[in-house]
Amino acid sequence: IEHLRDGEEKIIEHCYNLLKKGGYLIVGIPNEDSFSGRISRALHRKLYFNSEHFNYYCEDSIISLVKPQGFSVISIERIGFLFPLYYLHMFLISVRPLFLLGHYLTKILPSCADSLIVTFIKS
């Protein structure tokens, strides 16, 4: 959804029309309000806004997009730790104790989670 230039509302509406009542919509997005998102914006403002992402979401903005279409929030999972930084991401994945440490940090410091997995249910 962050890769769409426009029409996010239409995509969510289409999902709503495809799902039966009680059906789930699961959205995985980068967390705009994460620590790494803030660093990326501060250090590479031009690159950040000229990236492959056209839309940027935090918990409130994704809920504001999806909820009016007839969905309710079931859960929000915060995952990832500095993953938008490609070389750090690759290093963390290759060293399991560091990967697990990063995962643990996102649990105790939610602002470190660079991604959100939001589960909605069709009302």
C-alpha positions in Angstrom: 0.0 0.0 0.0 2.9 2.3 0.6 4.0 1.7 -3.0 0.8 3.1 -4.5 1.0 6.7 -5.9 -2.7 7.2 -5.2 -5.9 5.2 -4.8 -5.2 3.7 -1.4 -8.8 4.2 -0.4 -10.0 2.4 -3.5 -7.7 -0.6 -2.7 -9.1 -0.8 0.8 -12.6 -0.5 -0.5 -11.9 -3.3 -3.0 -10.6 -5.5 -0.2 -13.7 -4.8 1.8 -15.9 -5.8 -1.1 -14.0 -9.1 -1.6 -14.2 -10.2 2.1 -17.1 -11.8 3.8 -18.2 -10.3 7.1 -15.7 -11.4 9.7 -12.9 -11.6 7.1 -9.4 -10.4 7.9 -7.3 -7.8 6.2 -3.7 -7.9 7.2 -1.5 -4.9 6.3 2.3 -4.9 6.7 3.9 -1.5 6.3 7.0 0.4 7.3 6.5 2.4 10.5 6.9 6.0 9.8 7.1 6.9 13.5 9.9 4.4 14.2 13.3 5.5 15.4 14.9 4.3 12.1 12.2 6.1 10.1 13.0 9.4 11.9 16.8 8.9 11.4 16.3 8.1 7.7 14.2 11.3 7.2 16.7 13.4 9.1 19.8 12.2 7.4 18.5 11.5 3.9 15.5 13.7 3.5 15.7 13.9 -0.3 16.4 10.2 -0.8 13.8 9.3 1.8 11.0 11.2 0.0 12.2 10.0 -3.5 12.2 6.4 -2.5 10.0 3.6 -3.8 7.4 4.5 -1.2 4.8 7.1 -2.1 2.9 6.9 1.2 4.1 6.8 4.7 2.1 5.4 7.6 2.2 5.2 11.4 -0.3 3.4 13.6 -2.8 6.3 13.6 -2.6 7.0 9.8 -3.1 3.4 8.7 -6.1 3.1 11.1 -7.5 6.4 9.8 -7.2 5.0 6.2 -8.8 1.6 6.8 -11.3 2.0 9.7 -13.7 4.4 7.7 -13.9 1.7 5.0 -15.8 -0.6 7.5 -12.9 -2.4 9.3 -12.1 -2.7 13.0 -8.6 -3.1 14.4 -7.9 -6.5 16.0 -4.2 -6.2 16.6 -1.0 -4.2 15.9 2.3 -6.0 15.9 5.5 -4.0 15.9 8.4 -5.8 14.3 11.9 -5.2 12.9 14.8 -3.1 14.2 16.6 -0.7 11.9 15.7 -2.8 9.0 15.3 0.0 6.4 19.1 0.4 6.6 20.0 -2.3 4.1 23.5 -3.2 5.2 22.5 -3.2 8.9 19.5 -5.4 8.0 21.7 -7.9 6.2 24.2 -8.0 9.1 21.4 -8.5 11.7 19.9 -11.4 9.8 23.3 -13.1 9.4 24.1 -12.9 13.1 21.2 -14.7 14.9 22.0 -13.3 18.5 21.9 -9.7 17.1 18.7 -10.5 15.2 17.1 -11.8 18.4 18.3 -8.8 20.3 16.8 -6.5 17.8 13.5 -8.4 18.0 13.6 -8.2 21.8 14.2 -4.5 21.7 11.1 -3.9 19.6 9.1 -5.6 22.3 10.3 -3.5 25.1 10.9 -0.3 23.0 8.0 -0.1 20.5 9.4 3.1 19.0 12.3 1.0 17.6 10.0 -1.2 15.5 10.5 -0.2 11.9 7.5 -2.1 10.6 3.8 -2.6 11.6 1.6 -5.6 11.0 -2.0 -4.5 11.5 -4.8 -7.0 11.5 -8.3 -5.7 10.7 -11.6 -7.5 10.6 -14.5 -6.6 8.3 -17.4 -5.4 10.5 
